[in-house]
């Protein structure tokens, strides 16, 4: 079965007329199936039980992407079932150098937040958080300092103590968070005055 690839597809055009096992002599949408792969319009999916898959851009006039097995260590390598993800996985971070007044964090776009306080801030209740999401919020005092952070009702602190941040100019404090339910964002104890 080395020359066969199980293909499952939903296709409304006329090129694919049946589903099942396809050999290297068969075609899908005009392209031959060979080497355990489906190759069409520079998008290649390779089947390799040993290595993870890598999605890479193809060069040349036609461009496109390649999703293929790779034996090398690569930060873009994805594991097969039961495998281990290799390389660093970077999450989106909102780095905002001007924050004053009411601020609504966008949890659907970012996991982490680095906020420079240029005035007193209130974290307004968001509507984009996801249960289980966690990360950090770094608060940086501007050159004036003494900026405060108030919390909307969705943000909870231990014993409802609120947040007390370092007031020194240019100080950096770190606050971890965890979303435990819709409209419930638990804030950890601030780690103060990184230097």
BELVENHU-V944693 format. One line per field, one symbol per residue. ss: DSSP state (@ for helix, = for strand, . for the rest). phi: phi as a letter, one per 30 degrees, with the letter a starting at -180 (. if undefined). psi: psi as a letter, one per 40 degrees, with the letter a starting at -180 (. if undefined). A space follows every 10 residues. Layout:
ss = ???
phi = ???
psi = ???
//
This chain:
ss = ...====... .........= ===...==.. ====..==== ..====.... .======... ....====== ......==.. .......... ..======== ===....... .========= ===....... ...======= =.......== =...===@@@ .......... .========= =..====... ====.
phi = .dcbbdcbac bcdcdccack dccdcdbbhi cdcahhbcbb hicccccbdc cdcbcbdccj ddijbbcbdb ccdbdcdcdd eidcdcidcc cdbdcbdbba idbcdcddcb cbbbcddcad bcddddbcdb ejdblbbccc ddddiidcbc bdddcbbehh dicccdcdei dbcbbdbbdc aeibcdcddd cchdb
psi = edeihhhhih heaedheiia hhieeiihfe hihiffihhh fehhhihhed iiihhihiii ddaaihhiih eihheehiii heahhiiihh ihhhhhehhi ahhhhgeddi dihhhhheih ihhihieeih hehiaihhhh iaedafiihi hiedhiihff eahhiheihe ihihhiihhe ihfhhhhihh hifh.
//
